[in-house]
């Protein structure tokens, strides 16, 4: 090769856009003969109209509530795009929880999809509402197109089949349209209502492309673009996110069923962890053995983990969000396992148990464990219809303060510690006792304080009760016998008309029951061996 050839090749390489270079490894055939052959002789896709999903009517009722809050305004709720994990490898797709709640769609069907509420004359919309909703998404490329085998994100040859527009419409009872029509659907007639335009509200920070599209439409139609009040527009958008979050404070019967499915799968996952503990005790990263055992069950029974598993042994159990899970598990230590299975519907459980790694609590471990259990039981007793969400925390932490005082660990009397000016007992439990649970492990997070922390417990709420005590090795304010002990007990609670129902009660809670449960699992495993 001469110098001219080298120069020519270097120029070609330099001019190739960076985002195309990822395909340099590709050796896909591109001849016209190949393209023609690939487009021929495929069996027709089944032409069966699917049945309406069980969630469809519930999702329609949710949309009707939102429609009643934002008359005359266009609402834009994106699912979100695929997110890159590294280079050209994406994370498994999970839609935004607000989108999932309003459509009923879970799993990985609809990256880039957007739900649009189009305003209509009051009372003439869906179910007598003020909007007509439509789902915009990208269906799979047809087998007669090059994308069928060449597009690794949307080609059926790469990712398998996905429902068509017509199939989604039949399943969800929701009109659908191709994503190519999305830009017009979002931007048409945008402008100030006083001049005949339509105001738009958007769930922001879900899809950057949709954010940019809405912002551009607002700017282009503003009377005075240079003085556009972005703060006012952000407040409009935040109100929509707030409403979607508050809509999930009360679960409907379908959601409760999904929570029960997620909890049942999580209980099975905890059983698998106990089965794996003997091997974990021999492994240099036993916490990873535990994490892997639970993850296998989550993928077998559900969609995914609801959140990164906390498999924390020894002093790691005093780290509230220990998800590295790189530690060794030693006999005589405690294992704090905080884990949840996300069902195919995307509803997740969130359960914690603290287990003696060798199957038996030491005296000091049992003392701390039973104090936390007493606190959890006090929180459960406080969780009654009509009381406030914050009362659960007060009841649980008061018990912890009393136990800490009995043990001589509190530097002040209990009354002073539990006062707003004190709180010394919180050194050993700095987190809250409860949070709402559902599509997100920390569900309803954008709800107003008066509806969340100060909210009244109501039938249909689902939340956790999870007190704990965390005595770090480095804590010189306590006797050495307590150090390195971390205990948390967490259950998933449904408020019913008759009071709180522990959805996760199938997992043992008392120290004696935990020991017996673990022994029974190991005995059965040894019997099979």
N, C-alpha and C positions, 0 to 999 in steps of 0.2 A: 504494500500500500504506500503510495507516495504522500508527500506533505500536503498536497492539495486535498486528497481524500481525507486525511486526518483532520484538516481544518474544517472541511464540509461536515464531517460527522460530529465534531465538537460543537459547531454552530447549531446543528439539528438538536443535539442533546440540550444545549443551553436554552433553546427556544421552546422546548417542551414544557407546558405548564406543570407546576409541582403536583397539582391534584390529579393529573393524568398519569404521573409516573408510577403510582401504585399498581398500574396495570402492565408495567414492563415485564413482570413475571408471566403474564398471561400468554398462552399459545393457542387461543381459540381460533378455529378455522373461520375464514371470512369470505371464502369464494362464493360467487353467486349460485353455483351448483349446490354447495352446502346449505345456503340459506333456503333455497327452494325445497331441498330434501327435508330440512328440519321443519318446514311449515306444512308438510304433507303427512297424510296417513295417521292422524291421531284420532282416537275414539272420541266421539262427542261427549261433552260434559253432561252429567245427569241433569235432567230437566224436572227435578222434583221440587215442588214448593215446600220449604220447611215449615214446621208448625211454629206458631207464635210462642216465643220464650215466656216462661213463667214470670220473669221479672218485668215483662213489657208493660203491664198495666200499672205496676208500682212505679216504674220510671215515668210513665205518663202523668201520674198524680204528682210526682215531684216537680215535673216541668210546669204543671199547672200552678203550683204554689209560686214558683219563681216568676211565672208570667204575671201573676197578680201583683207582684211587687214593683214591676218596672214597665208600666203601661207606656206605650208609644215609643219605646226605645229598642234598638237592635242590640241583642246580646250575643257575644262571641265567646264560645267556650272551647278552647283547643284541647285535643288529646295530648299534643306534644310530639316531637320528632324522635327518631332513633338517636341514641347518644353513643358517641364513639368511646370505646374502652381503651383501644390502642390501635393506632394506624387505621386499618380498614376493618377492624373487628368491633362490632357494636355490642353493647349490653343487651340482655333480653329486654324487650320493650314492655313498659308498663305505662298505661295512660294516666293522666292527671285524675286524681280521685273525684273532683267535681264533674268531670266529663263522664267517668265511669258511672257515677251515681245517677246522672240525668239520662243516660242512654241505656244503662244495664249491661254495657259491654265490659268484659274482662279480658284476660289473657293477652294475646299479642296481635290482635286482628288489625288494628287501625292506626299505625303510626302516621302522623301528619293530618289525621282527620280533624274536623272542626264541626261542632254543633252550633247552628245559627238559629236564634229566635228572631223571626221577622215580625215586626209589629203590624197589627191589623186593627180594624175598627173594634172598639171595646166590645167584648162578649162574642165576637164572631170567629175567634181562633180555635185552636185545638181544645176539645172538651169545654167549650164555652169560655175559653181564656182570651187573652189579649195578643197572642202571638201564634204564628204557625212555625213549628220547628222543623228543621231539615238537617240531615247528616251528610256532610261532604267528605268523601274519602277517595283514595286511589285504589281502584280494583286491580287485580292481577293483570299483567300483560297477557294478551291472547296468544295462543300457541302459534298463530300465524304471524307473530311479530318477532323481531330480533331480540327484544327485551325478555322474551320467554326464557331464553337460555343464556343471555348475555348480561342481564341486570341482576346482580347478586342481592339487591335489597328488595326487589319487587317481582322478580321472575319466578314463575312456578317451578322451573327446573331446579332453582336454588333453595327456595324456602317452602315449597309445597303449596297446596291449594289454600285459598281464602274465600270467604263468602263473596258473592257478587253483589252488585247494588240491589238487584231484585230480591236476593236471599236475605240480605240485611233488612230490607223494607218489610218483608213478610215476617221475619223473626221479631222485629222490634216494634212493628206498627208505626214506623217513623219514616217519612219520605226521605229518599236518598238522592244524591246527585254526585256527579264526577267532580273530583277536586279541581279540575281545570276551570270549573265555573265559580270557584271559591272567591277569587279576587273581586269579581263583579258583585257577588252576594254581599261581601263585606263593605265595599266602598260606594255602592250606588246610593245616590241621594244623601250622602253624609253631609251634615251641616247644621247650623243653628236652627232649632225648631221654629223660632220666630220668623225665619225667612223661608219656611217650608221644608227645611232639611230634617234629617233623622239623626238623633243623638245615638252614639254607640257606647256601649259598655263592654269591657274586655277583661277576661281573666288573664292578667299579665304574668310575665316571667315563666310562661309555660313553653311558648314557641317564639323564638326571637323574630322569625320571619313574619308571624302574624302581628306581633307588637309593632314591627316596622311598617307593615301595611296599614294598620289602623292609625298609627301616628302620622303617616304621610297623608292619609285621607283627611284627617283632622286639620293638618297644617294647610293643605291645599284649599280647603273650603272655609277656613277661618276668615272673618271680616278683617282682622288685623293680625296676620300670621306672626309678625315680629314681636308682638306683645301677647302671644298666646299664653294663657295662664296654665302651665303644666300642673301646678298643684291642684287646681280645680279638677282637671281631667284625671289625675291620679286618684283623687278622692272618689270620683264617679266609679272608677274601676274597682277600687278597694271595697266599695259597697256591694258590688256583685260577688266578689270573693267572700266577703263576710256573710252574705245571704246563703251562699252555697254551703258554707261551713256550718252555719246555724241550722240549716235544713236537716243536717245529719245528727243533730242532738237527740232526736227521737227516731228510733229504728222501727220500721214496719215489720210485719210478720215474716216477709221474705228475707229481710236482712237478719232477723233473729235466727232463722233457719241456717243462714250462711255462717253466722257466728258459731252456732252449735257444730256445724261441720268442721270449721277451723279448729275449734277447741278439741273435738274428738281426735282429729289427726294429730294435734299437738300432744295430747295425752299418750298416743301411740309412740310419738317421737321420744318422750321421756322414758318410756319403757325400753326402747331401743338403746338409749344412753346407758341405762342400768345394766343391760346385757353386755354393753361394750366396756364397762368400767374395769373389769379384771384385766383386759388387754391394755386399757389406758394407763393403769398403774405400772405397767412394764415398759411404757414407751417414753422416750425422752421429751416428747411433746404430747403428753397425754391429753391436754386440753383440746388439741386438734383432733384426736381420736373421738372425743365427745362431740365436738362440733360436726365432724363428718357423719357420725351416726345419726344425729338429729337431721342434718341436711338431707341425707338419703331418704328419710321418711317424708320430709317436706316435699321433695320432688316426686316421690311415689304417690303420695296422697293428695297433694295440692298443686298449686302453681309454683310456689317459691317459698322462701323464708319471708315472713312479714317484716323482718328487720335482721340485722346482723346478730347472730347468736352470741350471747355472753356465756362462756364456759370458763369460769374463774375459780381457781383452786387456791387454797392457802391465802396468803396476803393479797393475791390478785382479786380475791372476792371483796376486798375493801375498796376496789376501784369501781366506781358506779357503772361506767360503760367500758368495761374491759372486753374488747372484741379482737385483740391481737391473738389471743388463745394460743400462745406459744409456750406456756408453762408446763412443767412436769406436775403430775398429780401424785402426791405421796400418801401412803396409808397413814391414817390418823388425822388427815386434814379434811376440811369441808370443801365440797364442790358446789358453787352457786351457779345454777343453770337457769338463765333467763332466755326464753326462746318461744317462738310462735310460728305456726304454719299459716301461710296465706293461701286460702282456698282459690279455686279457679275463678271465682267471682271477685277476687281481690280483697275479701274481708279477712282480717287476720286475728288470731288469738295472741295473747301476751301473758305468759304464765312463768312464774319463778318458783323453783323449789331449791332448798339447800340440803344437800345429801352428804352423809358421812361417807368418805371415799371407800372405807373398808367395811361399811355396813353398820357401824355402831358409833353412836355419839359418845364422846367423852363427857364427864360430868360438867365441865365448864361450857362445852359446846351445847349440851342439852339445856343448861340454864339460860344461855343467850337465846337459843332457838325458841324455848317456851315463852320467853318474854316477848319476842317478836310475834309469836302465834297469838298470845293474849292481846297484843296491840291490833293485830288483824281482826280478831274476833270482836274487839270493841268497835273498830271501824265498821264492821258488818252490821253490828247491832244499831249503830247510829244511822245507817243508810235506810231511812224510812221515807215513804211518800210524804212530801210536804216539808221535809227538812232541807237544809242547804248543803250543797256539794262540799263546801268548806268544813262542815261539821264532821265529816268522815275523818279528815286530817286531824282535827282537834282531838277527837276521841282517841285515835290511835297514838298520837304523839304524847298525849297525857299519860297513857299507860307506860310508854317507854320512859318518860321522865320519872315516874314513880319507881320503876324497876332500877333505873340508874341511881336514884337516891338511896334505895334499899341496899345497893351494893357499895355505897360510899363513893361513887364516882362523880356525883354532881357537886360542884363547888358552892352551890346556893340551895336554899329550900325549893321544893317542887313548885310552890306557888309563885316564887320569883322567877323560876326558870320558864314556866309556861306563859308568863306575862309577855306582852309585846316588847317590853323593855328588857326582858331577860333572854330567853331562848338558848341558854347554855346547853341544854340537852341536844340541841340540833347539831352540835359538834359531831355527834355519832350517827345522825340521820339528816343530812342537809337537803334531801329532795322532798318533793310532795308525796302524799300518800296515795293519790288517785289521779287518773286522767281518763278522758273518754276514749273509747275504743271502737273501731269499725273498719272502714276502708283504709284509714291510716292507723298506725299503731298509736300515735298521739292524735286522735281524730278531733275534728271540730276546732282545730287550733286557731282559726281566725275569728271564732265567735267572740262577741263582746263579753267583757268581764262579768257584767251583771247577769248574763245568761249561762256563764260557765262557772267560774269560782264562786260567784254569789248566786248562782242559779238554784232553783228549787228542784229537788229530785222528783222526777215524773216518770210514770209508767212508759216503758219503751227505751229508757236510757240504758246504755251499756258502758261500763267503766271498770277500771281495775281498783283493787285495794292491795297496796304493796308496801307495808312498813318494813323497815330494816334497821339493823345495827351494824356498824362498820368500825372495827377496832384495828387500826393500822399498826404494823410492826414499829413504825416510827413515832408512835404516840406515847410521849412520856407522861401524859396526864393520867394514865391508867396503870394498874398493876400488870406485870409481865404476863400473867396467866391469861389475860384477855387478848393480848396482842396477836395479830394475824388471823383473827376470827371475823368473818363477814357473813351475815345471815340476812336473807330477804325471803319473804313468802308473799307470793302474788297470785291473786285469783281474779277471774273475769266474772263480773256481776251484772245481771239483768234485773232492772227494776220492774216488778210486776205489781198488779193492783193489790196483791197480798203481801208485798214487801220484797226484799232482795232475794234473788235466786243465784246461787253460786254455780255458774255454768261449768266450772273446772273442778267440781267437788269429787270427780272420779279419781283424781290424784290424791294420794294420802297427804294429810296435813300434820297430824300430831307426830311427835318424835317416835312414839312406839309404833304407830302405823307405818311410818316411813321405813323403820328398821325391818318390820315384818314383811312389807312389800318388797324391799330389796332382797331379803333372804329368800322369799318365795320365787322370785325371778331367777336367782342364781341356782336355787335347788332344782327348778324345772330344767334349766339349761344343762346342769350337770347330769340330770337324769337322762336327758336326750343323748348326751355325749357317751 
